[in-house]
């Protein structure tokens, strides 16, 4: 089954790497370089909700937590999973992600692309949220 995936990260190399991995497997991937770009797309009436948003935390302007807060506050995506994909792995970050109802948390430095891919698909296909899950 093909999934719709939104990748949000200002690191062009990593975004391209993950996008290729997901596209090669037949998934529809949209790339955003900032929280602002993501929120602008989600506010458009014709934007089809993704199955999952992979969201970096540290970006210029609106970072991942700011974007996640806005998504939750404005109820911008219903039924979409949100997975934090960041190098930030402090307990305070994990707790904040859990509080904001993130469905997963992957630490980039600890996961190779195939693991990010597998964890993302697992999260999409799980019925229960996996808030605070780490890799």
C-alpha positions in Angstrom: 0.0 0.0 0.0 1.3 3.4 -0.9 1.3 6.1 1.8 1.3 9.9 1.6 4.4 11.2 3.6 5.3 14.7 4.5 9.0 15.3 5.3 9.8 18.5 7.2 13.5 19.3 7.7 15.9 22.1 6.8 18.7 19.6 6.1 18.5 19.2 2.3 20.8 16.2 2.3 18.7 14.2 4.8 15.4 15.2 3.2 16.6 14.0 -0.2 17.9 10.8 1.4 14.7 9.9 3.1 12.6 11.1 0.1 14.4 8.7 -2.2 14.0 5.8 0.3 10.2 6.3 0.5 9.7 7.1 -3.2 11.6 4.0 -4.2 9.2 2.0 -2.2 6.3 3.6 -4.1 5.1 6.2 -1.5 4.0 9.7 -2.3 6.4 12.2 -0.6 6.1 15.9 -0.2 9.1 17.9 1.2 9.0 21.0 3.3 12.0 22.9 4.5 10.4 24.6 7.5 7.5 24.6 9.9 6.1 27.6 8.1 6.1 25.8 4.8 4.3 22.8 6.4 1.7 24.9 8.1 1.0 26.9 4.9 0.4 23.6 3.0 -1.9 22.3 5.7 -4.0 25.4 5.7 -4.7 25.0 2.0 -8.1 23.6 1.4 -6.9 21.4 -1.4 -4.1 19.7 0.5 -4.8 16.1 1.1 -3.9 15.0 4.6 -0.8 12.9 4.8 -0.6 9.4 6.4 2.4 10.6 8.4 4.4 13.8 9.0 8.1 13.3 9.8 9.0 16.4 11.6 12.4 17.8 12.6 12.6 19.9 15.7 15.4 22.4 15.0 14.7 24.6 12.0 14.8 28.3 11.4 11.6 30.2 12.1 8.9 27.8 13.3 10.6 24.7 14.6 9.1 21.3 14.9 7.5 21.8 18.3 6.0 25.1 17.2 4.5 23.4 14.1 3.2 20.5 16.2 1.6 22.8 18.6 -0.1 24.7 15.8 -1.3 21.5 14.2 -2.8 20.3 17.4 -4.3 23.6 18.4 -5.9 24.2 15.0 -6.7 20.5 14.4 -5.1 20.7 11.0 -4.7 17.0 10.4 -7.1 14.3 11.5 -6.0 10.7 11.3 -2.4 11.6 10.3 0.4 10.3 12.4 3.2 12.7 13.5 6.7 11.4 14.1 9.4 13.5 15.5 12.6 12.9 13.5 15.4 14.8 15.2 18.9 14.7 16.7 17.4 16.1 19.9 16.9 13.3 22.3 16.9 14.8 25.7 14.3 13.6 28.2 12.7 17.0 28.1 12.2 16.7 24.3 10.7 13.3 24.6 8.3 14.5 27.3 7.3 17.5 25.3 6.7 15.3 22.2 4.5 13.0 24.3 2.6 16.0 25.8 1.9 17.2 22.3 0.7 13.8 21.3 3.4 12.8 18.8 2.9 9.3 17.6 6.6 8.5 17.5 10.1 9.8 18.1 13.1 8.8 16.1 16.6 10.1 16.9 18.3 10.6 13.5 21.8 9.9 14.7 20.7 6.5 16.1 18.8 5.3 13.1 19.9 4.5 9.5 17.5 5.4 6.7 16.1 1.8 6.5 15.3 1.9 10.2 13.6 5.3 9.8 11.6 3.8 6.9 10.6 0.7 8.9 9.6 2.7 12.0 7.6 5.2 9.9 5.6 2.4 8.2 5.1 0.6 11.5 3.7 3.9 13.0 1.4 4.5 10.1 0.0 0.9 10.2 -0.4 0.9 14.0 -3.9 1.7 15.3 -2.7 3.0 18.7 -0.5 6.1 19.1 3.1 5.3 20.1 3.7 8.6 21.8 7.2 8.8 23.1 8.5 5.8 21.2 12.2 6.2 20.7 14.7 4.6 18.4 
